[in-house]
């Protein structure tokens, strides 16, 4: 855990220390979005549905096609029998199924290969908010995460706002399998200058 936090701190430091080297005419963006996907891999049968929300900071390098990205989010996987929550009115709570929750923290890059078409990749750590899965199998508290994406940017007229639509893979390997997903992602970006 300490090594992961140290690595993330170093990566974030590199991103923000290189901030001073960027061209001041570049337009940084702040984005918020959501994803919906299907789990793949060894745990896909137990937790087939995935989704999440995220916030992303994007800074272009010297008016080039390349941007540096810092992203944080919340990702969940829903068990195959779904998840329900009930309260009978007498302070008795009943649940069926389970939801696994993770907080991914990532840094990466985005590169426009053509007008509005981009490739994006992030690496980082996924912090587990659940201690075990539905069968009682323990889950790693922190695991690496790799997220390659391909997408398309839709600008909103003459404003600095845009919508990124992307198809991506979020791979988070762990001992005993991993919690991986293929997902559709939508991010609403707002220019900060």
C-alpha beads as a LAMMPS data file, in Angstrom:
LAMMPS data file: protein, C-alpha beads

193 atoms
192 bonds

1 atom types
1 bond types

-500.0 500.0 xlo xhi
-500.0 500.0 ylo yhi
-500.0 500.0 zlo zhi

Masses

1 110.0

Atoms # bond

1 1 1 0.000 0.000 0.000
2 1 1 2.780 2.445 0.943
3 1 1 4.640 1.700 -2.302
4 1 1 1.482 2.333 -4.349
5 1 1 0.794 5.647 -2.621
6 1 1 4.431 6.670 -3.127
7 1 1 4.257 5.745 -6.832
8 1 1 1.018 7.717 -7.300
9 1 1 2.506 10.713 -5.498
10 1 1 5.560 10.632 -7.771
11 1 1 3.423 10.342 -10.930
12 1 1 1.189 13.227 -9.855
13 1 1 4.284 15.285 -9.011
14 1 1 5.747 14.673 -12.465
15 1 1 2.496 15.727 -14.125
16 1 1 2.166 18.935 -12.122
17 1 1 5.880 19.811 -12.255
18 1 1 5.780 19.521 -16.037
19 1 1 2.735 21.836 -15.974
20 1 1 5.128 24.799 -15.878
21 1 1 6.677 23.684 -19.188
22 1 1 3.373 23.857 -21.078
23 1 1 2.436 26.667 -23.417
24 1 1 0.174 29.157 -21.623
25 1 1 -2.012 29.444 -24.751
26 1 1 -3.126 25.795 -24.398
27 1 1 -6.639 25.251 -23.075
28 1 1 -6.904 22.870 -20.116
29 1 1 -10.170 20.953 -19.707
30 1 1 -12.072 19.600 -16.774
31 1 1 -14.363 16.678 -17.570
32 1 1 -17.007 14.683 -15.737
33 1 1 -18.563 11.538 -17.066
34 1 1 -19.947 8.065 -16.656
35 1 1 -19.377 4.587 -18.039
36 1 1 -21.440 1.461 -18.532
37 1 1 -19.870 -1.860 -19.367
38 1 1 -19.657 -5.611 -19.271
39 1 1 -17.178 -7.501 -17.131
40 1 1 -14.669 -9.801 -18.816
41 1 1 -12.257 -12.359 -17.412
42 1 1 -12.390 -14.934 -14.646
43 1 1 -14.848 -13.021 -12.406
44 1 1 -17.249 -12.016 -15.194
45 1 1 -19.774 -14.759 -14.423
46 1 1 -20.087 -13.687 -10.768
47 1 1 -20.096 -9.932 -11.497
48 1 1 -21.204 -9.399 -15.127
49 1 1 -22.337 -5.743 -15.086
50 1 1 -20.007 -2.803 -14.477
51 1 1 -20.292 0.950 -14.461
52 1 1 -18.969 4.084 -12.884
53 1 1 -18.448 7.826 -12.794
54 1 1 -15.232 9.814 -13.209
55 1 1 -13.651 13.260 -13.169
56 1 1 -10.766 14.073 -15.505
57 1 1 -8.283 16.917 -15.873
58 1 1 -6.728 17.242 -19.344
59 1 1 -3.914 19.589 -20.315
60 1 1 -2.656 19.907 -23.929
61 1 1 1.109 20.047 -24.445
62 1 1 2.226 23.111 -26.455
63 1 1 -0.838 23.249 -28.733
64 1 1 -0.024 19.755 -30.011
65 1 1 -2.324 16.785 -30.497
66 1 1 -1.040 15.327 -27.195
67 1 1 -2.531 15.979 -23.752
68 1 1 -1.626 14.853 -20.243
69 1 1 -4.501 13.395 -18.188
70 1 1 -5.204 12.956 -14.485
71 1 1 -8.352 10.961 -13.689
72 1 1 -10.154 9.759 -10.560
73 1 1 -13.428 7.869 -10.377
74 1 1 -15.739 5.355 -8.778
75 1 1 -16.262 1.958 -10.452
76 1 1 -18.705 -0.757 -9.437
77 1 1 -19.460 -4.355 -10.413
78 1 1 -22.939 -5.815 -9.755
79 1 1 -23.361 -9.516 -8.897
80 1 1 -25.107 -11.847 -11.345
81 1 1 -28.256 -12.015 -9.196
82 1 1 -28.484 -8.220 -9.125
83 1 1 -28.649 -6.108 -6.019
84 1 1 -31.661 -5.083 -3.979
85 1 1 -32.005 -3.149 -0.742
86 1 1 -35.125 -3.211 1.420
87 1 1 -36.164 -1.674 4.724
88 1 1 -39.273 -3.135 6.376
89 1 1 -40.023 0.017 8.391
90 1 1 -38.922 -1.565 11.676
91 1 1 -35.218 -0.766 11.177
92 1 1 -34.643 -4.200 9.618
93 1 1 -32.587 -4.007 6.440
94 1 1 -32.441 -6.796 3.863
95 1 1 -30.121 -7.007 0.886
96 1 1 -29.835 -9.478 -1.958
97 1 1 -26.750 -9.756 -4.155
98 1 1 -23.716 -7.542 -3.841
99 1 1 -21.877 -4.625 -5.379
100 1 1 -18.076 -4.411 -5.475
101 1 1 -16.743 -0.844 -5.354
102 1 1 -13.376 0.538 -6.470
103 1 1 -11.779 3.997 -6.694
104 1 1 -9.329 4.162 -9.621
105 1 1 -6.716 6.953 -9.618
106 1 1 -4.884 7.247 -12.955
107 1 1 -2.507 9.375 -15.012
108 1 1 -2.075 9.102 -18.748
109 1 1 -2.083 10.681 -22.173
110 1 1 -4.558 11.452 -24.955
111 1 1 -3.483 11.769 -28.583
112 1 1 -5.618 12.897 -31.530
113 1 1 -4.728 10.635 -34.482
114 1 1 -7.157 12.470 -36.797
115 1 1 -9.638 15.312 -36.535
116 1 1 -11.715 14.499 -33.404
117 1 1 -10.562 10.813 -33.235
118 1 1 -8.313 10.051 -30.272
119 1 1 -6.380 7.297 -28.548
120 1 1 -6.153 7.543 -24.777
121 1 1 -4.355 5.491 -22.172
122 1 1 -4.074 5.704 -18.414
123 1 1 -2.252 3.722 -15.734
124 1 1 -2.612 3.895 -11.999
125 1 1 -4.001 2.156 -8.955
126 1 1 -7.475 0.883 -8.133
127 1 1 -8.402 1.128 -4.455
128 1 1 -10.883 -1.494 -3.284
129 1 1 -13.770 -0.350 -1.057
130 1 1 -15.070 -3.936 -0.607
131 1 1 -13.146 -6.472 1.480
132 1 1 -14.602 -9.672 -0.043
133 1 1 -16.783 -10.715 -2.948
134 1 1 -20.206 -12.370 -2.597
135 1 1 -18.659 -15.819 -2.010
136 1 1 -16.378 -14.478 0.751
137 1 1 -13.217 -14.570 -1.382
138 1 1 -10.883 -11.721 -0.320
139 1 1 -10.140 -8.943 -2.824
140 1 1 -6.826 -7.066 -3.061
141 1 1 -6.995 -3.706 -1.272
142 1 1 -4.968 -2.009 -4.029
143 1 1 -4.295 -3.276 -7.532
144 1 1 -2.803 -1.793 -10.697
145 1 1 -5.138 -0.576 -13.427
146 1 1 -4.528 -0.044 -17.133
147 1 1 -7.125 1.724 -19.292
148 1 1 -6.654 2.007 -23.078
149 1 1 -9.467 3.813 -24.961
150 1 1 -10.356 4.907 -28.477
151 1 1 -12.878 7.680 -28.951
152 1 1 -14.421 10.611 -30.753
153 1 1 -14.817 14.232 -29.576
154 1 1 -18.005 16.161 -30.376
155 1 1 -17.552 19.944 -29.903
156 1 1 -20.500 22.101 -28.829
157 1 1 -20.550 24.969 -31.332
158 1 1 -18.205 27.852 -30.651
159 1 1 -17.969 27.134 -26.925
160 1 1 -15.025 25.387 -25.316
161 1 1 -17.289 22.552 -24.191
162 1 1 -17.247 19.120 -25.805
163 1 1 -18.377 15.542 -25.381
164 1 1 -15.953 12.609 -25.613
165 1 1 -17.464 9.230 -26.497
166 1 1 -15.057 6.316 -26.061
167 1 1 -14.840 2.545 -26.067
168 1 1 -12.327 1.236 -23.582
169 1 1 -10.919 -1.587 -21.537
170 1 1 -10.269 -1.230 -17.815
171 1 1 -7.947 -4.047 -16.711
172 1 1 -7.239 -4.464 -13.007
173 1 1 -5.381 -7.762 -12.457
174 1 1 -5.462 -9.322 -9.009
175 1 1 -4.520 -12.636 -7.453
176 1 1 -7.322 -15.111 -8.130
177 1 1 -8.460 -13.202 -11.211
178 1 1 -9.290 -9.569 -11.680
179 1 1 -12.108 -7.138 -12.160
180 1 1 -11.917 -6.097 -15.802
181 1 1 -14.479 -4.486 -18.077
182 1 1 -15.126 -3.347 -21.609
183 1 1 -17.140 -0.151 -21.408
184 1 1 -18.684 2.764 -23.231
185 1 1 -17.632 6.068 -21.695
186 1 1 -19.110 9.551 -22.037
187 1 1 -17.203 12.560 -20.707
188 1 1 -18.485 16.161 -20.746
189 1 1 -15.488 18.515 -21.028
190 1 1 -15.400 22.193 -20.092
191 1 1 -12.550 24.534 -21.128
192 1 1 -10.942 26.272 -18.148
193 1 1 -9.598 29.345 -20.032

Bonds

1 1 1 2
2 1 2 3
3 1 3 4
4 1 4 5
5 1 5 6
6 1 6 7
7 1 7 8
8 1 8 9
9 1 9 10
10 1 10 11
11 1 11 12
12 1 12 13
13 1 13 14
14 1 14 15
15 1 15 16
16 1 16 17
17 1 17 18
18 1 18 19
19 1 19 20
20 1 20 21
21 1 21 22
22 1 22 23
23 1 23 24
24 1 24 25
25 1 25 26
26 1 26 27
27 1 27 28
28 1 28 29
29 1 29 30
30 1 30 31
31 1 31 32
32 1 32 33
33 1 33 34
34 1 34 35
35 1 35 36
36 1 36 37
37 1 37 38
38 1 38 39
39 1 39 40
40 1 40 41
41 1 41 42
42 1 42 43
43 1 43 44
44 1 44 45
45 1 45 46
46 1 46 47
47 1 47 48
48 1 48 49
49 1 49 50
50 1 50 51
51 1 51 52
52 1 52 53
53 1 53 54
54 1 54 55
55 1 55 56
56 1 56 57
57 1 57 58
58 1 58 59
59 1 59 60
60 1 60 61
61 1 61 62
62 1 62 63
63 1 63 64
64 1 64 65
65 1 65 66
66 1 66 67
67 1 67 68
68 1 68 69
69 1 69 70
70 1 70 71
71 1 71 72
72 1 72 73
73 1 73 74
74 1 74 75
75 1 75 76
76 1 76 77
77 1 77 78
78 1 78 79
79 1 79 80
80 1 80 81
81 1 81 82
82 1 82 83
83 1 83 84
84 1 84 85
85 1 85 86
86 1 86 87
87 1 87 88
88 1 88 89
89 1 89 90
90 1 90 91
91 1 91 92
92 1 92 93
93 1 93 94
94 1 94 95
95 1 95 96
96 1 96 97
97 1 97 98
98 1 98 99
99 1 99 100
100 1 100 101
101 1 101 102
102 1 102 103
103 1 103 104
104 1 104 105
105 1 105 106
106 1 106 107
107 1 107 108
108 1 108 109
109 1 109 110
110 1 110 111
111 1 111 112
112 1 112 113
113 1 113 114
114 1 114 115
115 1 115 116
116 1 116 117
117 1 117 118
118 1 118 119
119 1 119 120
120 1 120 121
121 1 121 122
122 1 122 123
123 1 123 124
124 1 124 125
125 1 125 126
126 1 126 127
127 1 127 128
128 1 128 129
129 1 129 130
130 1 130 131
131 1 131 132
132 1 132 133
133 1 133 134
134 1 134 135
135 1 135 136
136 1 136 137
137 1 137 138
138 1 138 139
139 1 139 140
140 1 140 141
141 1 141 142
142 1 142 143
143 1 143 144
144 1 144 145
145 1 145 146
146 1 146 147
147 1 147 148
148 1 148 149
149 1 149 150
150 1 150 151
151 1 151 152
152 1 152 153
153 1 153 154
154 1 154 155
155 1 155 156
156 1 156 157
157 1 157 158
158 1 158 159
159 1 159 160
160 1 160 161
161 1 161 162
162 1 162 163
163 1 163 164
164 1 164 165
165 1 165 166
166 1 166 167
167 1 167 168
168 1 168 169
169 1 169 170
170 1 170 171
171 1 171 172
172 1 172 173
173 1 173 174
174 1 174 175
175 1 175 176
176 1 176 177
177 1 177 178
178 1 178 179
179 1 179 180
180 1 180 181
181 1 181 182
182 1 182 183
183 1 183 184
184 1 184 185
185 1 185 186
186 1 186 187
187 1 187 188
188 1 188 189
189 1 189 190
190 1 190 191
191 1 191 192
192 1 192 193
